[in-house]
Amino acid sequence: MLEHTFLHLQGVGQKTEKLFWQEGIRDWRDLLSAAQQNRLPGKKILSLEKQIARSRENLEKGNARYFSTLLASREKWRLFAGFQRETAYLDIETTGLGRESDHITTISLYDGQAVRCYIWGENMQQFVEDIQPYRLLVTFNGECFDLPFIERQFNINLDKAHLDLRYVLAALGYRGGLKRCERQLGIDRGLLGDLDGYTAVLLWQEYRRSGDRRLLETLLAYNVEDTLNLEILAFLAYNEAITSTPFGGERLILPQQKHAFPFHPDPEVLRQFTVNRYQLYR
């Protein structure tokens, strides 16, 4: 889809892009051909030729960041197919919403093949090395929360392309938090369906107090579930978004997640922290 995209070009908006498509200008090569045939305003030809040359160069280099900085958040789904194999799905749990004293408790990282988890006080620093190979990060609300939190805690700059599904799904009509969007799209969390971010904070607090690894295992299961579902949401969002363009035939096949789920929530912990949490922690 990226080579069908013109929105990243200066002076091209949605109306112009749709007009290009209607006129048979379907990709960058077509646009250059139209320019050479004087089918475009003369003042724009040289600028477009230079911008397309830069686009080709950056695509060949695998520089997803170049396009990410030029596309609006709701349009960054266009990056997904081209960088799918260099994508990491990312979710964090924290002790709070971002006060100076708050910190990340767990991170879940998934690349379509393997799940890796990072735990405060154990292996958290390893995340900084492990995130480096990926060119595109996929989150839900990561633009406002996950990525700024990570950059602050590790004192790093995640200079990567970023697809925040919150904005893409909202543009498609799926509004609300991650769990609500999942329900609208038919994703069932099963045993973990009643957990939320507040519960994740409580699980971590009680784990640190008691040392009971069942609590950590349940928290990690919840964190990983978020991350695995991001892959499903990314494919669903991409396919729905591209259907509204002339290129609906390029929809992606949703992969089957064949890996073993690495963590399992404890039934007693789930009962305690869902059914009884308001009585225990009010």
Secondary structure, DSSP 4 states (H G I P E B T S, - for coil): -GGG--TTSTT--HHHHHHHHHTT--SHHHHHHHHHTT-S-HHHHHHHHHHHHHHHHHHHTT-HHHHHHHS-GGGGGGGTTTTGGGEEEEEEEESSSS-TT--EEEEEEE-SS-EEEEETTTTTTHHHHHTTT-SEEEESSTTTTHHHHHHHHHT----SEEEEHHHHHHHTT--S-HHHHHHHTT---GGGGG--HHHHHHHHHHHHHH--HHHHHHHHHHHHHHHHHHHHHHHHHHHHHHHTSTTGGGPPPPPP--SPPS----HHHHIIIIISHHHHH-
